[in-house]
Amino acid sequence: QLQLVESGGGLAQPGGSLRLSCTASVNLDVYAIGWFRQAPGKEREGVSCISSRGGATNYSDSVKGRFTISRDNAKNTVHLQMNSLKPEDTAVYYCHVAGLDYWGQGTQVTVSS
């Protein structure tokens, strides 16, 4: 049974960094994986996605140049390296398996001084 577990969230200062991980219980190397986030009172929005083999990536304008998505299919894990964090990055971050429309439980990221 598929399970997605996000980790790495927490509290960071503005300008700081966090690295999120999304680990699957099964091999997902045929699926694109995305990271989404939802801030309080706002709709869930796409942040970044990566193709099944990692050859193609995409980022929202709000994180482009600051976040980097990567994947290690041997470890069934997708990472989101978040640098130069801003208070507006505060949200619950979710990973999503595109072809299965399956969501993880989310991890909270709070950027505050």
QUITAUR-V810698 format. One record per pair of residues at least 12 apart in sequence whose C-alpha atoms are under 7 Angstrom apart, sorted by sequence separation. I is the first residue (numbers start at 1). J is the second residue. D is the distance in Angstrom with one decimal. If there is no record, write none. Layout:
<<I & J & D> <I & J & D>>
This chain:
<<8 & 20 & 4.4> <35 & 47 & 5.5> <47 & 59 & 5.8> <48 & 60 & 6.3> <68 & 80 & 5.7> <69 & 81 & 6.3> <94 & 106 & 4.4> <7 & 20 & 5.7> <8 & 21 & 6.1> <35 & 48 & 5.3> <47 & 60 & 5.2> <67 & 80 & 6.7> <68 & 81 & 5.0> <93 & 106 & 5.2> <94 & 107 & 6.6> <6 & 20 & 6.9> <7 & 21 & 5.2> <34 & 48 & 5.6> <35 & 49 & 6.1> <46 & 60 & 6.8> <67 & 81 & 5.4> <68 & 82 & 6.6> <92 & 106 & 5.8> <93 & 107 & 5.3> <6 & 21 & 5.5> <7 & 22 & 6.5> <34 & 49 & 4.0> <67 & 82 & 4.5> <92 & 107 & 5.4> <93 & 108 & 6.2> <6 & 22 & 4.4> <33 & 49 & 5.6> <34 & 50 & 6.3> <54 & 70 & 6.7> <66 & 82 & 6.2> <67 & 83 & 6.0> <92 & 108 & 4.3> <5 & 22 & 5.5> <6 & 23 & 6.5> <32 & 49 & 7.0> <33 & 50 & 5.5> <54 & 71 & 6.3> <66 & 83 & 5.2> <91 & 108 & 6.1> <92 & 109 & 6.0> <4 & 22 & 6.4> <5 & 23 & 5.2> <32 & 50 & 5.6> <33 & 51 & 6.7> <66 & 84 & 6.0> <91 & 109 & 5.5> <4 & 23 & 5.6> <5 & 24 & 6.5> <32 & 51 & 4.3> <50 & 69 & 6.8> <90 & 109 & 5.3> <91 & 110 & 6.6> <4 & 24 & 4.6> <31 & 51 & 6.9> <32 & 52 & 4.5> <90 & 110 & 4.5> <3 & 24 & 5.6> <4 & 25 & 6.6> <31 & 52 & 4.7> <48 & 69 & 6.8> <90 & 111 & 5.5> <2 & 24 & 6.9> <3 & 25 & 5.2> <30 & 52 & 5.1> <89 & 111 & 6.7> <2 & 25 & 5.6> <29 & 52 & 5.3> <2 & 26 & 6.0> <29 & 53 & 6.5> <87 & 111 & 4.7> <86 & 111 & 6.2> <87 & 112 & 5.8> <85 & 111 & 6.7> <29 & 73 & 5.7> <28 & 76 & 6.5> <27 & 76 & 5.7> <26 & 76 & 6.9> <39 & 90 & 6.4> <24 & 76 & 5.4> <39 & 91 & 4.2> <23 & 76 & 5.7> <24 & 77 & 6.4> <38 & 91 & 5.2> <39 & 92 & 6.4> <23 & 77 & 4.4> <37 & 91 & 5.8> <38 & 92 & 5.3> <22 & 77 & 5.4> <23 & 78 & 6.6> <37 & 92 & 5.4> <38 & 93 & 6.6> <21 & 77 & 6.6> <22 & 78 & 5.1> <37 & 93 & 4.3> <21 & 78 & 5.7> <22 & 79 & 6.3> <36 & 93 & 5.7> <37 & 94 & 5.9> <21 & 79 & 4.5> <35 & 93 & 6.8> <36 & 94 & 5.1> <20 & 79 & 5.5> <21 & 80 & 6.4> <35 & 94 & 5.6> <36 & 95 & 6.2> <19 & 79 & 6.8> <20 & 80 & 5.0> <35 & 95 & 4.5> <19 & 80 & 5.6> <20 & 81 & 6.4> <34 & 95 & 5.6> <35 & 96 & 6.2> <19 & 81 & 4.4> <33 & 95 & 6.9> <34 & 96 & 5.1> <18 & 81 & 6.2> <19 & 82 & 5.9> <33 & 96 & 5.7> <34 & 97 & 6.6> <18 & 82 & 5.2> <33 & 97 & 4.9> <34 & 98 & 7.0> <17 & 82 & 5.4> <18 & 83 & 6.7> <32 & 97 & 6.3> <33 & 98 & 5.9> <17 & 83 & 4.4> <31 & 97 & 6.6> <32 & 98 & 5.6> <16 & 83 & 6.1> <17 & 84 & 6.2> <31 & 98 & 6.5> <15 & 83 & 7.0> <16 & 84 & 5.4> <17 & 85 & 6.1> <31 & 99 & 6.0> <15 & 84 & 4.1> <16 & 85 & 5.4> <14 & 84 & 6.9> <15 & 85 & 4.8> <14 & 85 & 5.3> <15 & 86 & 6.4> <14 & 86 & 5.0> <14 & 87 & 6.3> <22 & 95 & 6.4> <14 & 111 & 5.9> <6 & 104 & 6.5> <9 & 107 & 5.4> <10 & 108 & 6.1> <11 & 109 & 6.2> <12 & 110 & 6.2> <13 & 111 & 5.4> <14 & 112 & 6.0> <5 & 104 & 5.9> <6 & 105 & 7.0> <9 & 108 & 5.3> <10 & 109 & 5.0> <11 & 110 & 4.8> <12 & 111 & 4.8> <13 & 112 & 5.1> <14 & 113 & 6.5> <4 & 104 & 4.8> <5 & 105 & 6.8> <6 & 106 & 5.9> <7 & 107 & 6.1> <9 & 109 & 4.9> <10 & 110 & 6.1> <11 & 111 & 5.8> <12 & 112 & 6.3> <13 & 113 & 5.1> <6 & 107 & 5.9>>
